[in-house]
Amino acid sequence: MSDSLARAVRNVPGTVASIDWDALAPHEARRLREFGLDEGVEVELIKPGGWMGGPAAVRIGRMTVALRRHVAEAIRIVVPAE
């Protein structure tokens, strides 16, 4: 089962199942692609966005990046069962 990256459990790695590219502006989609984000890439929510809708800190490979909440919502991830 997949869930959005914005609602992932902190510090638990998951794999990108899909990205709703149509929900993103062209410059947002380009930025994600520049980070190497695509299906099959491992990601991890480090710090969720604040209650005021601030950006989330996300680890993509060895990089930590800030993503706006609507961008993190467009990314569906799968976390392996324990």
ROMI-594597 format. One record per residue (C-alpha): residue in one letter; chain; x, y, z negated. Coordinates in steps of 0.02 Angstrom, whole numbers, always signed. Layout:
N
<pt palum="a" marvo="A" xx="X" yy="Y" zz="Z"/>
...
//
This chain:
82
<pt palum="m" marvo="A" xx="+0" yy="+0" zz="+0"/>
<pt palum="s" marvo="A" xx="+66" yy="+173" zz="+42"/>
<pt palum="d" marvo="A" xx="+43" yy="+338" zz="-46"/>
<pt palum="s" marvo="A" xx="+102" yy="+513" zz="-11"/>
<pt palum="l" marvo="A" xx="+276" yy="+564" zz="-64"/>
<pt palum="a" marvo="A" xx="+197" yy="+708" zz="-162"/>
<pt palum="r" marvo="A" xx="+111" yy="+581" zz="-276"/>
<pt palum="a" marvo="A" xx="+255" yy="+458" zz="-291"/>
<pt palum="v" marvo="A" xx="+325" yy="+403" zz="-459"/>
<pt palum="r" marvo="A" xx="+480" yy="+504" zz="-502"/>
<pt palum="n" marvo="A" xx="+650" yy="+423" zz="-478"/>
<pt palum="v" marvo="A" xx="+580" yy="+268" zz="-393"/>
<pt palum="p" marvo="A" xx="+648" yy="+243" zz="-217"/>
<pt palum="g" marvo="A" xx="+525" yy="+207" zz="-78"/>
<pt palum="t" marvo="A" xx="+527" yy="+185" zz="+110"/>
<pt palum="v" marvo="A" xx="+442" yy="+303" zz="+231"/>
<pt palum="a" marvo="A" xx="+295" yy="+210" zz="+306"/>
<pt palum="s" marvo="A" xx="+231" yy="+352" zz="+415"/>
<pt palum="i" marvo="A" xx="+234" yy="+540" zz="+439"/>
<pt palum="d" marvo="A" xx="+83" yy="+640" zz="+494"/>
<pt palum="w" marvo="A" xx="+179" yy="+748" zz="+617"/>
<pt palum="d" marvo="A" xx="+17" yy="+834" zz="+672"/>
<pt palum="a" marvo="A" xx="-8" yy="+903" zz="+496"/>
<pt palum="l" marvo="A" xx="+158" yy="+996" zz="+506"/>
<pt palum="a" marvo="A" xx="+206" yy="+1156" zz="+594"/>
<pt palum="p" marvo="A" xx="+335" yy="+1130" zz="+733"/>
<pt palum="h" marvo="A" xx="+476" yy="+1208" zz="+630"/>
<pt palum="e" marvo="A" xx="+433" yy="+1094" zz="+481"/>
<pt palum="a" marvo="A" xx="+435" yy="+938" zz="+590"/>
<pt palum="r" marvo="A" xx="+600" yy="+991" zz="+668"/>
<pt palum="r" marvo="A" xx="+676" yy="+1017" zz="+496"/>
<pt palum="l" marvo="A" xx="+624" yy="+843" zz="+438"/>
<pt palum="r" marvo="A" xx="+696" yy="+766" zz="+595"/>
<pt palum="e" marvo="A" xx="+859" yy="+862" zz="+566"/>
<pt palum="f" marvo="A" xx="+866" yy="+783" zz="+393"/>
<pt palum="g" marvo="A" xx="+850" yy="+613" zz="+477"/>
<pt palum="l" marvo="A" xx="+678" yy="+581" zz="+404"/>
<pt palum="d" marvo="A" xx="+579" yy="+451" zz="+499"/>
<pt palum="e" marvo="A" xx="+494" yy="+284" zz="+470"/>
<pt palum="g" marvo="A" xx="+604" yy="+161" zz="+376"/>
<pt palum="v" marvo="A" xx="+711" yy="+293" zz="+288"/>
<pt palum="e" marvo="A" xx="+731" yy="+278" zz="+100"/>
<pt palum="v" marvo="A" xx="+669" yy="+427" zz="-1"/>
<pt palum="e" marvo="A" xx="+647" yy="+465" zz="-185"/>
<pt palum="l" marvo="A" xx="+546" yy="+599" zz="-275"/>
<pt palum="i" marvo="A" xx="+665" yy="+681" zz="-398"/>
<pt palum="k" marvo="A" xx="+554" yy="+822" zz="-459"/>
<pt palum="p" marvo="A" xx="+374" yy="+848" zz="-409"/>
<pt palum="g" marvo="A" xx="+313" yy="+1020" zz="-362"/>
<pt palum="g" marvo="A" xx="+260" yy="+1128" zz="-507"/>
<pt palum="w" marvo="A" xx="+79" yy="+1153" zz="-561"/>
<pt palum="m" marvo="A" xx="+80" yy="+1314" zz="-461"/>
<pt palum="g" marvo="A" xx="+118" yy="+1218" zz="-301"/>
<pt palum="g" marvo="A" xx="+306" yy="+1245" zz="-299"/>
<pt palum="p" marvo="A" xx="+421" yy="+1138" zz="-193"/>
<pt palum="a" marvo="A" xx="+464" yy="+959" zz="-236"/>
<pt palum="a" marvo="A" xx="+644" yy="+898" zz="-246"/>
<pt palum="v" marvo="A" xx="+666" yy="+743" zz="-138"/>
<pt palum="r" marvo="A" xx="+817" yy="+634" zz="-106"/>
<pt palum="i" marvo="A" xx="+836" yy="+581" zz="+75"/>
<pt palum="g" marvo="A" xx="+986" yy="+467" zz="+89"/>
<pt palum="r" marvo="A" xx="+1123" yy="+560" zz="-5"/>
<pt palum="m" marvo="A" xx="+1045" yy="+734" zz="+14"/>
<pt palum="t" marvo="A" xx="+926" yy="+818" zz="-105"/>
<pt palum="v" marvo="A" xx="+807" yy="+938" zz="-19"/>
<pt palum="a" marvo="A" xx="+659" yy="+1046" zz="-67"/>
<pt palum="l" marvo="A" xx="+495" yy="+1009" zz="+21"/>
<pt palum="r" marvo="A" xx="+334" yy="+1108" zz="+9"/>
<pt palum="r" marvo="A" xx="+189" yy="+1010" zz="-61"/>
<pt palum="h" marvo="A" xx="+93" yy="+999" zz="+103"/>
<pt palum="v" marvo="A" xx="+249" yy="+929" zz="+188"/>
<pt palum="a" marvo="A" xx="+272" yy="+798" zz="+51"/>
<pt palum="e" marvo="A" xx="+85" yy="+756" zz="+70"/>
<pt palum="a" marvo="A" xx="+112" yy="+718" zz="+255"/>
<pt palum="i" marvo="A" xx="+243" yy="+586" zz="+214"/>
<pt palum="r" marvo="A" xx="+175" yy="+414" zz="+168"/>
<pt palum="i" marvo="A" xx="+291" yy="+297" zz="+75"/>
<pt palum="v" marvo="A" xx="+291" yy="+116" zz="+19"/>
<pt palum="v" marvo="A" xx="+372" yy="+65" zz="-145"/>
<pt palum="p" marvo="A" xx="+429" yy="-116" zz="-161"/>
<pt palum="a" marvo="A" xx="+332" yy="-219" zz="-289"/>
<pt palum="e" marvo="A" xx="+430" yy="-262" zz="-444"/>
//
